[in-house]
Amino acid sequence: MRWILVILVCIMVLMTCVPWLSRFGLGRLPGDINFRVFGRRISIPLASTLLIFLLFFLIGKFL
């Protein structure tokens, strides 16, 4: 249950940072969902969240 909450928090943080992170290619990976509804751009960065989670996991494991 704790991991689900961590992943949801990561998704929420990543969704707010998508405009800044899109310069580095995050938010546009094959697995990130982007669509428009009523003229608003909705982004659900699933693959980017997993990539960042794995990065933090590896950093934590080796520290």
Residue pairs with C-beta under 8 A, 6 or more apart in sequence:
6 53
7 49
7 53
10 49
10 52
10 53
11 44
11 45
11 46
11 49
14 21
14 26
14 27
14 45
14 48
14 49
14 52
15 43
15 44
15 45
18 26
18 27
18 43
18 45
21 27
21 48
22 28
26 45
26 48
26 51
26 52
27 34
27 43
27 45
27 48
28 34
29 45
29 47
29 48
29 51
30 47
31 46
31 47
31 50
32 43
32 44
32 45
32 46
32 47
32 48
33 43
33 44
33 45
33 46
34 41
34 42
34 43
34 44
35 41
35 42
36 42
